[in-house]
């Protein structure tokens, strides 16, 4: 497959699965043995575990989710994506600092996400996101407000 095809799969993943909550197409986008590296938990191995994690970390947590892709760069079997998300919490949110009562509150954050493809499907994903910015927006962590 071409790098253009890989980029289109990444676009579909964010727009159709994450934003529109269409889990039914995950099998056509991801390999069964996919590996997902996230900052907020252990490495996820396998499509079944990824589906469970997506439900627990995104679909059940947020009532609304909007992704904006700012840059999408592909070379060979790799796609690098700079994006931002805006979401509204359904209830408590579990961060690396604990659980937080944030129901009904909107939050936005930036993320750099990289994908590796195999046989026309996503085989691996690495996610880095601005969780500190999320914690500050939600009032969990106070910002000094003073530049150093």
PyMOL CGO cylinders between C-alpha atoms (Angstrom):
from pymol import cmd
from pymol.cgo import CYLINDER

trace = [
    CYLINDER, 0.00, 0.00, 0.00, 1.05, 3.58, -0.56, 0.3, 1, 1, 1, 1, 1, 1,
    CYLINDER, 1.05, 3.58, -0.56, 1.84, 6.17, 2.09, 0.3, 1, 1, 1, 1, 1, 1,
    CYLINDER, 1.84, 6.17, 2.09, -1.31, 8.00, 0.93, 0.3, 1, 1, 1, 1, 1, 1,
    CYLINDER, -1.31, 8.00, 0.93, -3.36, 4.89, 1.79, 0.3, 1, 1, 1, 1, 1, 1,
    CYLINDER, -3.36, 4.89, 1.79, -1.71, 4.67, 5.21, 0.3, 1, 1, 1, 1, 1, 1,
    CYLINDER, -1.71, 4.67, 5.21, -2.54, 8.32, 5.91, 0.3, 1, 1, 1, 1, 1, 1,
    CYLINDER, -2.54, 8.32, 5.91, -6.15, 7.75, 4.88, 0.3, 1, 1, 1, 1, 1, 1,
    CYLINDER, -6.15, 7.75, 4.88, -6.42, 4.82, 7.32, 0.3, 1, 1, 1, 1, 1, 1,
    CYLINDER, -6.42, 4.82, 7.32, -5.16, 7.06, 10.14, 0.3, 1, 1, 1, 1, 1, 1,
    CYLINDER, -5.16, 7.06, 10.14, -7.72, 9.71, 9.18, 0.3, 1, 1, 1, 1, 1, 1,
    CYLINDER, -7.72, 9.71, 9.18, -10.49, 7.08, 9.17, 0.3, 1, 1, 1, 1, 1, 1,
    CYLINDER, -10.49, 7.08, 9.17, -9.39, 5.76, 12.56, 0.3, 1, 1, 1, 1, 1, 1,
    CYLINDER, -9.39, 5.76, 12.56, -9.68, 9.19, 14.21, 0.3, 1, 1, 1, 1, 1, 1,
    CYLINDER, -9.68, 9.19, 14.21, -12.77, 10.44, 12.35, 0.3, 1, 1, 1, 1, 1, 1,
    CYLINDER, -12.77, 10.44, 12.35, -14.85, 7.27, 12.24, 0.3, 1, 1, 1, 1, 1, 1,
    CYLINDER, -14.85, 7.27, 12.24, -13.75, 5.24, 15.26, 0.3, 1, 1, 1, 1, 1, 1,
    CYLINDER, -13.75, 5.24, 15.26, -12.69, 7.80, 17.85, 0.3, 1, 1, 1, 1, 1, 1,
    CYLINDER, -12.69, 7.80, 17.85, -14.90, 10.78, 16.94, 0.3, 1, 1, 1, 1, 1, 1,
    CYLINDER, -14.90, 10.78, 16.94, -17.99, 8.96, 15.60, 0.3, 1, 1, 1, 1, 1, 1,
    CYLINDER, -17.99, 8.96, 15.60, -17.57, 5.88, 17.86, 0.3, 1, 1, 1, 1, 1, 1,
    CYLINDER, -17.57, 5.88, 17.86, -17.82, 3.36, 15.03, 0.3, 1, 1, 1, 1, 1, 1,
    CYLINDER, -17.82, 3.36, 15.03, -15.99, 0.41, 16.57, 0.3, 1, 1, 1, 1, 1, 1,
    CYLINDER, -15.99, 0.41, 16.57, -17.24, -1.93, 13.82, 0.3, 1, 1, 1, 1, 1, 1,
    CYLINDER, -17.24, -1.93, 13.82, -14.46, -0.91, 11.41, 0.3, 1, 1, 1, 1, 1, 1,
    CYLINDER, -14.46, -0.91, 11.41, -11.54, -1.59, 13.76, 0.3, 1, 1, 1, 1, 1, 1,
    CYLINDER, -11.54, -1.59, 13.76, -11.02, -5.05, 12.22, 0.3, 1, 1, 1, 1, 1, 1,
    CYLINDER, -11.02, -5.05, 12.22, -10.44, -3.50, 8.79, 0.3, 1, 1, 1, 1, 1, 1,
    CYLINDER, -10.44, -3.50, 8.79, -7.99, -0.87, 10.10, 0.3, 1, 1, 1, 1, 1, 1,
    CYLINDER, -7.99, -0.87, 10.10, -5.87, -2.77, 12.69, 0.3, 1, 1, 1, 1, 1, 1,
    CYLINDER, -5.87, -2.77, 12.69, -3.97, -6.07, 12.63, 0.3, 1, 1, 1, 1, 1, 1,
    CYLINDER, -3.97, -6.07, 12.63, -5.18, -8.77, 15.06, 0.3, 1, 1, 1, 1, 1, 1,
    CYLINDER, -5.18, -8.77, 15.06, -1.80, -8.70, 16.86, 0.3, 1, 1, 1, 1, 1, 1,
    CYLINDER, -1.80, -8.70, 16.86, -1.49, -4.90, 17.05, 0.3, 1, 1, 1, 1, 1, 1,
    CYLINDER, -1.49, -4.90, 17.05, 0.58, -3.28, 19.79, 0.3, 1, 1, 1, 1, 1, 1,
    CYLINDER, 0.58, -3.28, 19.79, -0.36, 0.06, 21.40, 0.3, 1, 1, 1, 1, 1, 1,
    CYLINDER, -0.36, 0.06, 21.40, 2.06, 2.07, 23.55, 0.3, 1, 1, 1, 1, 1, 1,
    CYLINDER, 2.06, 2.07, 23.55, 0.31, 4.70, 25.71, 0.3, 1, 1, 1, 1, 1, 1,
    CYLINDER, 0.31, 4.70, 25.71, 1.64, 6.91, 28.52, 0.3, 1, 1, 1, 1, 1, 1,
    CYLINDER, 1.64, 6.91, 28.52, -1.32, 6.17, 30.80, 0.3, 1, 1, 1, 1, 1, 1,
    CYLINDER, -1.32, 6.17, 30.80, -1.01, 2.41, 31.13, 0.3, 1, 1, 1, 1, 1, 1,
    CYLINDER, -1.01, 2.41, 31.13, 0.79, -0.76, 30.16, 0.3, 1, 1, 1, 1, 1, 1,
    CYLINDER, 0.79, -0.76, 30.16, 1.41, -1.71, 26.53, 0.3, 1, 1, 1, 1, 1, 1,
    CYLINDER, 1.41, -1.71, 26.53, -1.74, -3.14, 24.95, 0.3, 1, 1, 1, 1, 1, 1,
    CYLINDER, -1.74, -3.14, 24.95, -1.25, -6.25, 22.81, 0.3, 1, 1, 1, 1, 1, 1,
    CYLINDER, -1.25, -6.25, 22.81, -3.88, -7.58, 20.44, 0.3, 1, 1, 1, 1, 1, 1,
    CYLINDER, -3.88, -7.58, 20.44, -6.99, -6.18, 18.81, 0.3, 1, 1, 1, 1, 1, 1,
    CYLINDER, -6.99, -6.18, 18.81, -9.32, -7.64, 21.42, 0.3, 1, 1, 1, 1, 1, 1,
    CYLINDER, -9.32, -7.64, 21.42, -7.46, -5.84, 24.23, 0.3, 1, 1, 1, 1, 1, 1,
    CYLINDER, -7.46, -5.84, 24.23, -7.23, -2.68, 22.15, 0.3, 1, 1, 1, 1, 1, 1,
    CYLINDER, -7.23, -2.68, 22.15, -11.02, -2.67, 21.64, 0.3, 1, 1, 1, 1, 1, 1,
    CYLINDER, -11.02, -2.67, 21.64, -11.53, -3.10, 25.39, 0.3, 1, 1, 1, 1, 1, 1,
    CYLINDER, -11.53, -3.10, 25.39, -9.03, -0.32, 26.16, 0.3, 1, 1, 1, 1, 1, 1,
    CYLINDER, -9.03, -0.32, 26.16, -10.56, 2.05, 23.61, 0.3, 1, 1, 1, 1, 1, 1,
    CYLINDER, -10.56, 2.05, 23.61, -13.96, 1.53, 25.20, 0.3, 1, 1, 1, 1, 1, 1,
    CYLINDER, -13.96, 1.53, 25.20, -12.61, 2.05, 28.75, 0.3, 1, 1, 1, 1, 1, 1,
    CYLINDER, -12.61, 2.05, 28.75, -10.30, 5.02, 27.96, 0.3, 1, 1, 1, 1, 1, 1,
    CYLINDER, -10.30, 5.02, 27.96, -12.29, 6.92, 25.34, 0.3, 1, 1, 1, 1, 1, 1,
    CYLINDER, -12.29, 6.92, 25.34, -15.78, 5.75, 24.48, 0.3, 1, 1, 1, 1, 1, 1,
    CYLINDER, -15.78, 5.75, 24.48, -16.99, 5.29, 28.07, 0.3, 1, 1, 1, 1, 1, 1,
    CYLINDER, -16.99, 5.29, 28.07, -15.09, 8.32, 29.42, 0.3, 1, 1, 1, 1, 1, 1,
    CYLINDER, -15.09, 8.32, 29.42, -16.16, 11.07, 27.00, 0.3, 1, 1, 1, 1, 1, 1,
    CYLINDER, -16.16, 11.07, 27.00, -19.64, 12.03, 25.80, 0.3, 1, 1, 1, 1, 1, 1,
    CYLINDER, -19.64, 12.03, 25.80, -18.19, 14.06, 22.91, 0.3, 1, 1, 1, 1, 1, 1,
    CYLINDER, -18.19, 14.06, 22.91, -14.87, 13.72, 21.13, 0.3, 1, 1, 1, 1, 1, 1,
    CYLINDER, -14.87, 13.72, 21.13, -13.47, 15.84, 18.30, 0.3, 1, 1, 1, 1, 1, 1,
    CYLINDER, -13.47, 15.84, 18.30, -10.08, 15.28, 16.68, 0.3, 1, 1, 1, 1, 1, 1,
    CYLINDER, -10.08, 15.28, 16.68, -8.24, 17.82, 14.56, 0.3, 1, 1, 1, 1, 1, 1,
    CYLINDER, -8.24, 17.82, 14.56, -5.28, 16.53, 12.57, 0.3, 1, 1, 1, 1, 1, 1,
    CYLINDER, -5.28, 16.53, 12.57, -2.69, 19.28, 12.08, 0.3, 1, 1, 1, 1, 1, 1,
    CYLINDER, -2.69, 19.28, 12.08, 0.10, 17.31, 10.37, 0.3, 1, 1, 1, 1, 1, 1,
    CYLINDER, 0.10, 17.31, 10.37, 0.20, 13.85, 8.85, 0.3, 1, 1, 1, 1, 1, 1,
    CYLINDER, 0.20, 13.85, 8.85, 3.56, 12.70, 7.53, 0.3, 1, 1, 1, 1, 1, 1,
    CYLINDER, 3.56, 12.70, 7.53, 4.22, 9.26, 6.06, 0.3, 1, 1, 1, 1, 1, 1,
    CYLINDER, 4.22, 9.26, 6.06, 7.33, 7.42, 4.97, 0.3, 1, 1, 1, 1, 1, 1,
    CYLINDER, 7.33, 7.42, 4.97, 7.52, 3.73, 4.19, 0.3, 1, 1, 1, 1, 1, 1,
    CYLINDER, 7.52, 3.73, 4.19, 5.40, 1.86, 6.73, 0.3, 1, 1, 1, 1, 1, 1,
    CYLINDER, 5.40, 1.86, 6.73, 5.32, 4.75, 9.26, 0.3, 1, 1, 1, 1, 1, 1,
    CYLINDER, 5.32, 4.75, 9.26, 2.86, 7.61, 9.74, 0.3, 1, 1, 1, 1, 1, 1,
    CYLINDER, 2.86, 7.61, 9.74, 3.48, 10.48, 12.17, 0.3, 1, 1, 1, 1, 1, 1,
    CYLINDER, 3.48, 10.48, 12.17, 0.48, 12.51, 13.27, 0.3, 1, 1, 1, 1, 1, 1,
    CYLINDER, 0.48, 12.51, 13.27, 0.36, 15.81, 15.18, 0.3, 1, 1, 1, 1, 1, 1,
    CYLINDER, 0.36, 15.81, 15.18, -3.17, 16.38, 16.38, 0.3, 1, 1, 1, 1, 1, 1,
    CYLINDER, -3.17, 16.38, 16.38, -5.40, 17.84, 19.04, 0.3, 1, 1, 1, 1, 1, 1,
    CYLINDER, -5.40, 17.84, 19.04, -8.48, 16.50, 20.74, 0.3, 1, 1, 1, 1, 1, 1,
    CYLINDER, -8.48, 16.50, 20.74, -11.41, 18.24, 22.40, 0.3, 1, 1, 1, 1, 1, 1,
    CYLINDER, -11.41, 18.24, 22.40, -13.70, 16.16, 24.57, 0.3, 1, 1, 1, 1, 1, 1,
    CYLINDER, -13.70, 16.16, 24.57, -16.39, 16.35, 27.24, 0.3, 1, 1, 1, 1, 1, 1,
    CYLINDER, -16.39, 16.35, 27.24, -16.17, 14.03, 30.23, 0.3, 1, 1, 1, 1, 1, 1,
    CYLINDER, -16.17, 14.03, 30.23, -19.05, 11.71, 31.13, 0.3, 1, 1, 1, 1, 1, 1,
    CYLINDER, -19.05, 11.71, 31.13, -17.95, 11.15, 34.74, 0.3, 1, 1, 1, 1, 1, 1,
    CYLINDER, -17.95, 11.15, 34.74, -14.76, 10.62, 36.69, 0.3, 1, 1, 1, 1, 1, 1,
    CYLINDER, -14.76, 10.62, 36.69, -11.47, 10.62, 34.84, 0.3, 1, 1, 1, 1, 1, 1,
    CYLINDER, -11.47, 10.62, 34.84, -8.56, 8.38, 35.83, 0.3, 1, 1, 1, 1, 1, 1,
    CYLINDER, -8.56, 8.38, 35.83, -5.20, 10.03, 35.18, 0.3, 1, 1, 1, 1, 1, 1,
    CYLINDER, -5.20, 10.03, 35.18, -1.78, 8.93, 36.35, 0.3, 1, 1, 1, 1, 1, 1,
    CYLINDER, -1.78, 8.93, 36.35, -2.42, 11.12, 39.44, 0.3, 1, 1, 1, 1, 1, 1,
    CYLINDER, -2.42, 11.12, 39.44, -5.64, 9.34, 40.44, 0.3, 1, 1, 1, 1, 1, 1,
    CYLINDER, -5.64, 9.34, 40.44, -9.39, 9.67, 39.81, 0.3, 1, 1, 1, 1, 1, 1,
    CYLINDER, -9.39, 9.67, 39.81, -10.95, 13.10, 39.33, 0.3, 1, 1, 1, 1, 1, 1,
    CYLINDER, -10.95, 13.10, 39.33, -14.60, 14.21, 39.42, 0.3, 1, 1, 1, 1, 1, 1,
    CYLINDER, -14.60, 14.21, 39.42, -14.87, 16.09, 36.12, 0.3, 1, 1, 1, 1, 1, 1,
    CYLINDER, -14.87, 16.09, 36.12, -18.29, 15.09, 34.72, 0.3, 1, 1, 1, 1, 1, 1,
    CYLINDER, -18.29, 15.09, 34.72, -19.63, 17.49, 32.11, 0.3, 1, 1, 1, 1, 1, 1,
    CYLINDER, -19.63, 17.49, 32.11, -16.35, 19.37, 31.80, 0.3, 1, 1, 1, 1, 1, 1,
    CYLINDER, -16.35, 19.37, 31.80, -14.65, 19.96, 28.47, 0.3, 1, 1, 1, 1, 1, 1,
    CYLINDER, -14.65, 19.96, 28.47, -10.93, 19.50, 27.99, 0.3, 1, 1, 1, 1, 1, 1,
    CYLINDER, -10.93, 19.50, 27.99, -8.57, 19.78, 25.05, 0.3, 1, 1, 1, 1, 1, 1,
    CYLINDER, -8.57, 19.78, 25.05, -5.05, 18.50, 24.53, 0.3, 1, 1, 1, 1, 1, 1,
    CYLINDER, -5.05, 18.50, 24.53, -2.37, 18.04, 21.93, 0.3, 1, 1, 1, 1, 1, 1,
    CYLINDER, -2.37, 18.04, 21.93, -0.91, 14.68, 20.98, 0.3, 1, 1, 1, 1, 1, 1,
    CYLINDER, -0.91, 14.68, 20.98, 1.80, 13.22, 18.82, 0.3, 1, 1, 1, 1, 1, 1,
    CYLINDER, 1.80, 13.22, 18.82, 0.84, 9.75, 17.64, 0.3, 1, 1, 1, 1, 1, 1,
    CYLINDER, 0.84, 9.75, 17.64, 2.92, 7.48, 15.44, 0.3, 1, 1, 1, 1, 1, 1,
    CYLINDER, 2.92, 7.48, 15.44, 1.71, 4.43, 13.56, 0.3, 1, 1, 1, 1, 1, 1,
    CYLINDER, 1.71, 4.43, 13.56, 3.47, 1.47, 11.94, 0.3, 1, 1, 1, 1, 1, 1,
    CYLINDER, 3.47, 1.47, 11.94, 1.68, -0.42, 9.18, 0.3, 1, 1, 1, 1, 1, 1,
    CYLINDER, 1.68, -0.42, 9.18, 1.85, -4.03, 8.08, 0.3, 1, 1, 1, 1, 1, 1,
    CYLINDER, 1.85, -4.03, 8.08, -0.09, -5.50, 5.15, 0.3, 1, 1, 1, 1, 1, 1,
    CYLINDER, -0.09, -5.50, 5.15, -2.24, -2.38, 4.81, 0.3, 1, 1, 1, 1, 1, 1,
    CYLINDER, -2.24, -2.38, 4.81, -3.34, -2.21, 8.45, 0.3, 1, 1, 1, 1, 1, 1,
    CYLINDER, -3.34, -2.21, 8.45, -2.12, -0.47, 11.59, 0.3, 1, 1, 1, 1, 1, 1,
    CYLINDER, -2.12, -0.47, 11.59, 0.18, -2.86, 13.45, 0.3, 1, 1, 1, 1, 1, 1,
    CYLINDER, 0.18, -2.86, 13.45, 1.60, -0.53, 16.11, 0.3, 1, 1, 1, 1, 1, 1,
    CYLINDER, 1.60, -0.53, 16.11, 0.79, 2.83, 17.69, 0.3, 1, 1, 1, 1, 1, 1,
    CYLINDER, 0.79, 2.83, 17.69, 2.77, 5.11, 20.00, 0.3, 1, 1, 1, 1, 1, 1,
    CYLINDER, 2.77, 5.11, 20.00, 0.88, 7.90, 21.80, 0.3, 1, 1, 1, 1, 1, 1,
    CYLINDER, 0.88, 7.90, 21.80, 2.32, 10.94, 23.60, 0.3, 1, 1, 1, 1, 1, 1,
    CYLINDER, 2.32, 10.94, 23.60, -0.13, 13.51, 24.93, 0.3, 1, 1, 1, 1, 1, 1,
    CYLINDER, -0.13, 13.51, 24.93, -0.17, 16.64, 27.07, 0.3, 1, 1, 1, 1, 1, 1,
    CYLINDER, -0.17, 16.64, 27.07, -1.70, 15.12, 30.18, 0.3, 1, 1, 1, 1, 1, 1,
    CYLINDER, -1.70, 15.12, 30.18, -0.29, 17.89, 32.40, 0.3, 1, 1, 1, 1, 1, 1,
    CYLINDER, -0.29, 17.89, 32.40, -2.16, 20.45, 30.31, 0.3, 1, 1, 1, 1, 1, 1,
    CYLINDER, -2.16, 20.45, 30.31, -5.33, 18.39, 30.75, 0.3, 1, 1, 1, 1, 1, 1,
    CYLINDER, -5.33, 18.39, 30.75, -4.84, 18.29, 34.54, 0.3, 1, 1, 1, 1, 1, 1,
    CYLINDER, -4.84, 18.29, 34.54, -4.31, 22.07, 34.67, 0.3, 1, 1, 1, 1, 1, 1,
    CYLINDER, -4.31, 22.07, 34.67, -7.40, 22.78, 32.52, 0.3, 1, 1, 1, 1, 1, 1,
    CYLINDER, -7.40, 22.78, 32.52, -9.54, 20.57, 34.76, 0.3, 1, 1, 1, 1, 1, 1,
    CYLINDER, -9.54, 20.57, 34.76, -8.22, 22.25, 37.92, 0.3, 1, 1, 1, 1, 1, 1,
    CYLINDER, -8.22, 22.25, 37.92, -6.62, 19.07, 39.26, 0.3, 1, 1, 1, 1, 1, 1,
    CYLINDER, -6.62, 19.07, 39.26, -3.16, 20.67, 39.22, 0.3, 1, 1, 1, 1, 1, 1,
    CYLINDER, -3.16, 20.67, 39.22, -2.69, 24.37, 39.86, 0.3, 1, 1, 1, 1, 1, 1,
    CYLINDER, -2.69, 24.37, 39.86, -0.68, 26.42, 37.43, 0.3, 1, 1, 1, 1, 1, 1,
    CYLINDER, -0.68, 26.42, 37.43, 1.59, 29.04, 38.94, 0.3, 1, 1, 1, 1, 1, 1,
    CYLINDER, 1.59, 29.04, 38.94, 0.62, 31.40, 36.15, 0.3, 1, 1, 1, 1, 1, 1,
    CYLINDER, 0.62, 31.40, 36.15, 4.04, 33.01, 36.43, 0.3, 1, 1, 1, 1, 1, 1,
    CYLINDER, 4.04, 33.01, 36.43, 6.60, 32.43, 33.67, 0.3, 1, 1, 1, 1, 1, 1,
    CYLINDER, 6.60, 32.43, 33.67, 10.09, 31.66, 34.93, 0.3, 1, 1, 1, 1, 1, 1,
]
cmd.load_cgo(trace, "trace")
